[in-house]
Amino acid sequence: MQEFGNFFSGNWELFLALAIILFLLARTWFGPSAVVMVLVNEAVQLINHKNALVVDVRTEKEYKEGHVMNALHIPLGMLDDRIQELQVYKNHAVVMVCRSGARSAQAATKLKKQGFTNVHNIGGGMLAWERVKLPTTTKVGKPPKPELEKLELGDAEVDETTETTETKNPVLVYCTREYPFCTRAIELLEVKNIGFDEIRIDEDTDKRSEMEARSGQTSVPQIFIGDVYVGDCDDMYVLEDKGELDVLLGLQDAPAANSKPQDSVA
């Protein structure tokens, strides 16, 4: 104990610095400017069911290598200059993201201090997003429209539901929701904002027999898009990696047979 006392008295500046750091961290995590950290699956729910705006604060190079669909790119160093662009989202769900969650936590704290009421930070950032193989894109998307203030709408109710994208081909997913591969398959469809029918075979034995007859498989999930049997979760992600899933869903046209692939823009 005496040795610790001697060490403390000889290094009090270090202990003071540590105390200040811990105080600042505690104020960030638990104070009035505290930011809600969410897991990637919770972020997906916010995006699809609360129409959340995703703000990516990484560098331009990182952003161009792949980002969450429809994410607005504002590098952390430019946030102060561009924060006015976000004022219309002040009462809207906002999800911040960076590579690991550190830079986006700083950005989220800035927004909270500016009066943003519904700010979230993805814990683990894009590393966590990609670890569970959620889709990314290199295309610049279209951020969601901000919620209108109820005052502007008078007595009209604000509809907080997000309309799903209509597809040319109906999507059927035979699943048991508790099974991880079912959850992963459904998350991909939710990220794409695609309407689909979730058929729970654990709740209806007739549907289990129907699935086995249609697919010839007993495992879940089994996925059909229109009249096309896609297969299981891994099969659907293979189509996604090849860029063929959006074509099958009718979200984009199939490339012409004689067209040559274009080089991606750096």
DRENDO-1510 file (C-alpha; in Angstrom, 1 decimal, always signed):
<recs>
REC; n; res; u; v; w
REC; 1; MET; +0.0; +0.0; +0.0 .
REC; 2; GLN; +2.9; +2.3; +0.9 .
REC; 3; GLU; +4.5; +1.5; -2.5 .
REC; 4; PHE; +1.3; +2.5; -4.3 .
REC; 5; GLY; +1.2; +5.8; -2.3 .
REC; 6; ASN; +4.7; +6.6; -3.3 .
REC; 7; PHE; +4.0; +5.7; -6.9 .
REC; 8; PHE; +0.9; +7.9; -6.9 .
REC; 9; SER; +2.7; +10.9; -5.3 .
REC; 10; GLY; +5.5; +10.6; -7.9 .
REC; 11; ASN; +3.1; +10.3; -10.9 .
REC; 12; TRP; +0.1; +12.5; -9.8 .
REC; 13; GLU; +0.1; +14.2; -13.2 .
REC; 14; LEU; -0.7; +10.9; -14.9 .
REC; 15; PHE; -3.5; +10.1; -12.5 .
REC; 16; LEU; -5.0; +13.5; -13.0 .
REC; 17; ALA; -4.9; +13.1; -16.8 .
REC; 18; LEU; -6.5; +9.7; -16.4 .
REC; 19; ALA; -9.3; +11.1; -14.2 .
REC; 20; ILE; -10.0; +13.9; -16.7 .
REC; 21; ILE; -10.2; +11.3; -19.6 .
REC; 22; LEU; -12.6; +9.1; -17.6 .
REC; 23; PHE; -14.7; +12.1; -16.7 .
REC; 24; LEU; -15.0; +13.1; -20.4 .
REC; 25; LEU; -15.8; +9.6; -21.5 .
REC; 26; ALA; -18.5; +9.2; -18.8 .
REC; 27; ARG; -20.0; +12.5; -19.9 .
REC; 28; THR; -20.1; +11.3; -23.5 .
REC; 29; TRP; -21.6; +7.9; -22.6 .
REC; 30; PHE; -24.0; +8.9; -19.8 .
REC; 31; GLY; -24.4; +12.7; -19.9 .
REC; 32; PRO; -27.0; +14.9; -21.6 .
REC; 33; SER; -25.2; +14.5; -24.8 .
REC; 34; ALA; -25.0; +10.7; -24.6 .
REC; 35; VAL; -25.4; +8.9; -27.9 .
REC; 36; VAL; -27.3; +5.6; -28.2 .
REC; 37; MET; -25.0; +2.9; -29.6 .
REC; 38; VAL; -26.8; +0.3; -31.7 .
REC; 39; LEU; -25.9; -3.1; -33.1 .
REC; 40; VAL; -26.0; -3.6; -36.9 .
REC; 41; ASN; -29.3; -5.5; -36.8 .
REC; 42; GLU; -30.8; -2.6; -34.7 .
REC; 43; ALA; -29.5; -0.2; -37.3 .
REC; 44; VAL; -31.2; -2.2; -40.1 .
REC; 45; GLN; -34.5; -1.9; -38.2 .
REC; 46; LEU; -34.0; +1.8; -37.8 .
REC; 47; ILE; -33.3; +2.2; -41.5 .
REC; 48; ASN; -36.2; +0.1; -42.7 .
REC; 49; HIS; -38.9; +0.9; -40.1 .
REC; 50; LYS; -38.0; +4.4; -39.0 .
REC; 51; ASN; -36.7; +5.6; -42.4 .
REC; 52; ALA; -33.4; +6.6; -40.6 .
REC; 53; LEU; -30.8; +8.7; -42.3 .
REC; 54; VAL; -27.4; +7.1; -42.4 .
REC; 55; VAL; -24.5; +9.5; -42.2 .
REC; 56; ASP; -21.0; +8.0; -43.1 .
REC; 57; VAL; -18.2; +10.1; -41.7 .
REC; 58; ARG; -15.3; +8.2; -43.2 .
REC; 59; THR; -12.9; +9.5; -45.7 .
REC; 60; GLU; -13.9; +9.8; -49.4 .
REC; 61; LYS; -11.6; +6.8; -50.2 .
REC; 62; GLU; -13.2; +4.6; -47.6 .
REC; 63; TYR; -16.7; +5.7; -48.7 .
REC; 64; LYS; -16.1; +4.9; -52.3 .
REC; 65; GLU; -14.8; +1.4; -51.5 .
REC; 66; GLY; -18.3; +0.5; -50.2 .
REC; 67; HIS; -20.9; +2.0; -47.9 .
REC; 68; VAL; -24.5; +1.4; -46.6 .
REC; 69; MET; -27.1; +2.0; -49.3 .
REC; 70; ASN; -28.3; +5.6; -49.5 .
REC; 71; ALA; -25.8; +6.8; -46.8 .
REC; 72; LEU; -25.0; +10.5; -46.9 .
REC; 73; HIS; -21.3; +11.1; -47.0 .
REC; 74; ILE; -20.0; +13.8; -44.7 .
REC; 75; PRO; -16.4; +13.3; -43.6 .
REC; 76; LEU; -15.8; +14.0; -39.9 .
REC; 77; GLY; -13.5; +16.9; -40.6 .
REC; 78; MET; -16.2; +18.6; -42.7 .
REC; 79; LEU; -19.1; +18.0; -40.3 .
REC; 80; ASP; -19.0; +21.5; -38.7 .
REC; 81; ASP; -19.1; +23.2; -42.1 .
REC; 82; ARG; -21.9; +21.0; -43.4 .
REC; 83; ILE; -24.1; +20.5; -40.3 .
REC; 84; GLN; -26.7; +22.9; -41.7 .
REC; 85; GLU; -27.4; +20.2; -44.3 .
REC; 86; LEU; -28.7; +18.0; -41.5 .
REC; 87; GLN; -30.9; +20.5; -39.8 .
REC; 88; VAL; -34.0; +19.2; -41.5 .
REC; 89; TYR; -33.3; +15.8; -39.8 .
REC; 90; LYS; -33.1; +17.3; -36.3 .
REC; 91; ASN; -36.1; +15.2; -35.1 .
REC; 92; HIS; -35.6; +12.4; -37.5 .
REC; 93; ALA; -33.8; +9.1; -36.8 .
REC; 94; VAL; -30.1; +9.5; -37.7 .
REC; 95; VAL; -27.6; +6.6; -37.7 .
REC; 96; MET; -23.9; +7.5; -37.7 .
REC; 97; VAL; -21.3; +5.1; -39.0 .
REC; 98; CYS; -17.5; +5.0; -39.7 .
REC; 99; ARG; -15.0; +2.2; -39.9 .
REC; 100; SER; -15.0; +1.1; -36.3 .
REC; 101; GLY; -17.5; +3.4; -34.5 .
REC; 102; ALA; -15.0; +5.8; -33.0 .
REC; 103; ARG; -15.2; +8.7; -35.5 .
REC; 104; SER; -18.9; +8.3; -35.8 .
REC; 105; ALA; -19.3; +8.5; -32.0 .
REC; 106; GLN; -17.6; +11.9; -32.1 .
REC; 107; ALA; -19.9; +13.0; -34.9 .
REC; 108; ALA; -23.0; +11.8; -33.1 .
REC; 109; THR; -22.0; +13.7; -30.0 .
REC; 110; LYS; -21.7; +16.9; -32.0 .
REC; 111; LEU; -25.2; +16.4; -33.4 .
REC; 112; LYS; -26.6; +15.8; -30.0 .
REC; 113; LYS; -25.0; +19.0; -28.7 .
REC; 114; GLN; -26.7; +20.8; -31.7 .
REC; 115; GLY; -30.1; +19.6; -30.5 .
REC; 116; PHE; -30.6; +16.5; -32.7 .
REC; 117; THR; -33.0; +14.3; -30.7 .
REC; 118; ASN; -32.7; +10.8; -32.2 .
REC; 119; VAL; -29.1; +10.1; -32.9 .
REC; 120; HIS; -27.6; +6.6; -33.0 .
REC; 121; ASN; -24.1; +5.2; -33.5 .
REC; 122; ILE; -23.4; +1.8; -35.0 .
REC; 123; GLY; -21.1; +0.0; -32.6 .
REC; 124; GLY; -18.2; -1.6; -34.5 .
REC; 125; GLY; -19.0; +0.5; -37.6 .
REC; 126; MET; -18.6; -0.8; -41.1 .
REC; 127; LEU; -16.3; -3.6; -39.8 .
REC; 128; ALA; -19.3; -5.0; -37.8 .
REC; 129; TRP; -21.6; -4.4; -40.8 .
REC; 130; GLU; -19.4; -6.3; -43.2 .
REC; 131; ARG; -18.6; -9.0; -40.6 .
REC; 132; VAL; -22.2; -10.2; -40.7 .
REC; 133; LYS; -22.2; -9.8; -44.5 .
REC; 134; LEU; -24.8; -7.1; -44.8 .
REC; 135; PRO; -24.8; -5.6; -48.3 .
REC; 136; THR; -22.8; -2.5; -49.3 .
REC; 137; THR; -22.7; -0.4; -52.5 .
REC; 138; THR; -20.4; +1.9; -54.3 .
REC; 139; LYS; -23.2; +3.9; -55.8 .
REC; 140; VAL; -24.3; +7.2; -54.4 .
REC; 141; GLY; -27.8; +6.7; -53.2 .
REC; 142; LYS; -30.7; +9.0; -52.2 .
REC; 143; PRO; -31.1; +9.8; -48.5 .
REC; 144; PRO; -34.6; +9.5; -47.1 .
REC; 145; LYS; -36.9; +12.5; -46.9 .
REC; 146; PRO; -36.9; +14.1; -43.5 .
REC; 147; GLU; -40.1; +13.8; -41.4 .
REC; 148; LEU; -42.4; +16.8; -41.6 .
REC; 149; GLU; -43.1; +18.5; -38.4 .
REC; 150; LYS; -46.6; +17.8; -37.1 .
REC; 151; LEU; -47.2; +21.5; -36.9 .
REC; 152; GLU; -46.8; +21.8; -40.6 .
REC; 153; LEU; -49.3; +19.0; -41.1 .
REC; 154; GLY; -52.0; +20.5; -38.8 .
REC; 155; ASP; -54.0; +17.8; -37.2 .
REC; 156; ALA; -53.0; +15.2; -39.8 .
REC; 157; GLU; -51.3; +12.1; -38.4 .
REC; 158; VAL; -47.7; +11.6; -39.4 .
REC; 159; ASP; -47.3; +8.2; -41.0 .
REC; 160; GLU; -44.0; +6.8; -39.7 .
REC; 161; THR; -44.0; +3.6; -41.7 .
REC; 162; THR; -41.6; +3.2; -44.6 .
REC; 163; GLU; -43.1; +2.0; -47.9 .
REC; 164; THR; -41.4; -1.1; -49.2 .
REC; 165; THR; -40.2; -1.2; -52.8 .
REC; 166; GLU; -42.6; -3.0; -55.1 .
REC; 167; THR; -40.9; -5.8; -57.1 .
REC; 168; LYS; -41.9; -7.4; -60.3 .
REC; 169; ASN; -41.6; -10.9; -58.7 .
REC; 170; PRO; -43.1; -11.8; -55.3 .
REC; 171; VAL; -40.6; -13.0; -52.7 .
REC; 172; LEU; -41.3; -16.0; -50.5 .
REC; 173; VAL; -39.1; -17.0; -47.6 .
REC; 174; TYR; -39.8; -20.3; -45.8 .
REC; 175; CYS; -38.1; -19.9; -42.5 .
REC; 176; THR; -38.1; -20.2; -38.7 .
REC; 177; ARG; -37.2; -16.7; -37.6 .
REC; 178; GLU; -35.0; -17.8; -34.6 .
REC; 179; TYR; -32.6; -19.6; -37.0 .
REC; 180; PRO; -29.5; -17.4; -37.7 .
REC; 181; PHE; -29.5; -18.1; -41.4 .
REC; 182; CYS; -33.2; -17.2; -41.7 .
REC; 183; THR; -32.4; -13.9; -39.8 .
REC; 184; ARG; -29.5; -13.2; -42.1 .
REC; 185; ALA; -31.6; -13.8; -45.3 .
REC; 186; ILE; -34.4; -11.6; -44.0 .
REC; 187; GLU; -31.9; -8.8; -43.1 .
REC; 188; LEU; -30.7; -8.7; -46.7 .
REC; 189; LEU; -34.2; -8.2; -48.0 .
REC; 190; GLU; -34.9; -5.6; -45.3 .
REC; 191; VAL; -31.8; -3.7; -46.2 .
REC; 192; LYS; -33.0; -3.6; -49.8 .
REC; 193; ASN; -36.4; -2.4; -48.5 .
REC; 194; ILE; -38.1; -5.3; -50.4 .
REC; 195; GLY; -41.6; -6.5; -49.5 .
REC; 196; PHE; -41.7; -10.3; -49.0 .
REC; 197; ASP; -43.8; -13.0; -47.5 .
REC; 198; GLU; -42.3; -14.7; -44.5 .
REC; 199; ILE; -43.7; -18.2; -44.2 .
REC; 200; ARG; -43.1; -19.7; -40.7 .
REC; 201; ILE; -42.9; -23.4; -41.1 .
REC; 202; ASP; -42.4; -23.9; -37.3 .
REC; 203; GLU; -46.0; -22.5; -36.9 .
REC; 204; ASP; -47.7; -24.4; -39.7 .
REC; 205; THR; -46.8; -28.1; -40.5 .
REC; 206; ASP; -48.7; -27.8; -43.8 .
REC; 207; LYS; -46.3; -25.0; -44.9 .
REC; 208; ARG; -43.3; -27.2; -44.0 .
REC; 209; SER; -44.7; -29.9; -46.3 .
REC; 210; GLU; -45.3; -27.3; -49.0 .
REC; 211; MET; -41.7; -26.0; -48.7 .
REC; 212; GLU; -40.3; -29.5; -48.9 .
REC; 213; ALA; -42.4; -30.3; -52.0 .
REC; 214; ARG; -41.4; -27.1; -53.8 .
REC; 215; SER; -37.7; -27.1; -52.9 .
REC; 216; GLY; -36.9; -30.7; -52.3 .
REC; 217; GLN; -35.1; -29.5; -49.1 .
REC; 218; THR; -35.8; -29.8; -45.4 .
REC; 219; SER; -33.5; -27.1; -44.1 .
REC; 220; VAL; -34.4; -23.4; -43.8 .
REC; 221; PRO; -34.5; -20.8; -45.2 .
REC; 222; GLN; -35.7; -21.7; -48.7 .
REC; 223; ILE; -36.3; -18.7; -50.9 .
REC; 224; PHE; -38.4; -18.2; -54.0 .
REC; 225; ILE; -38.5; -15.1; -56.2 .
REC; 226; GLY; -41.4; -15.3; -58.5 .
REC; 227; ASP; -41.3; -18.7; -60.1 .
REC; 228; VAL; -37.5; -19.0; -59.6 .
REC; 229; TYR; -36.2; -21.2; -56.8 .
REC; 230; VAL; -33.2; -19.3; -55.3 .
REC; 231; GLY; -32.2; -21.8; -52.7 .
REC; 232; ASP; -31.0; -21.1; -49.2 .
REC; 233; CYS; -29.4; -18.0; -47.5 .
REC; 234; ASP; -25.9; -18.7; -48.9 .
REC; 235; ASP; -27.4; -19.1; -52.4 .
REC; 236; MET; -29.1; -15.7; -52.2 .
REC; 237; TYR; -25.9; -14.0; -51.0 .
REC; 238; VAL; -24.0; -15.6; -53.9 .
REC; 239; LEU; -26.5; -13.9; -56.3 .
REC; 240; GLU; -26.0; -10.6; -54.4 .
REC; 241; ASP; -22.2; -10.8; -54.7 .
REC; 242; LYS; -22.6; -11.5; -58.5 .
REC; 243; GLY; -24.9; -8.5; -58.8 .
REC; 244; GLU; -27.7; -10.8; -60.0 .
REC; 245; LEU; -30.1; -10.5; -57.1 .
REC; 246; ASP; -31.3; -7.0; -57.9 .
REC; 247; VAL; -32.0; -8.2; -61.5 .
REC; 248; LEU; -34.0; -11.1; -60.2 .
REC; 249; LEU; -35.9; -8.9; -57.9 .
REC; 250; GLY; -36.7; -6.5; -60.7 .
REC; 251; LEU; -34.9; -3.6; -59.1 .
REC; 252; GLN; -32.7; -3.2; -62.1 .
REC; 253; ASP; -32.6; -4.3; -65.7 .
REC; 254; ALA; -30.6; -7.2; -66.9 .
REC; 255; PRO; -27.4; -6.2; -68.8 .
REC; 256; ALA; -27.6; -6.7; -72.6 .
REC; 257; ALA; -26.1; -9.9; -73.8 .
REC; 258; ASN; -23.5; -8.2; -75.9 .
REC; 259; SER; -22.6; -5.5; -73.5 .
REC; 260; LYS; -19.1; -5.4; -72.0 .
REC; 261; PRO; -18.6; -4.7; -68.3 .
REC; 262; GLN; -17.4; -1.1; -67.6 .
REC; 263; ASP; -14.5; -0.3; -65.4 .
REC; 264; SER; -15.6; +1.0; -62.0 .
REC; 265; VAL; -15.0; +4.6; -61.3 .
REC; 266; ALA; -12.2; +5.1; -58.7 .
</recs>
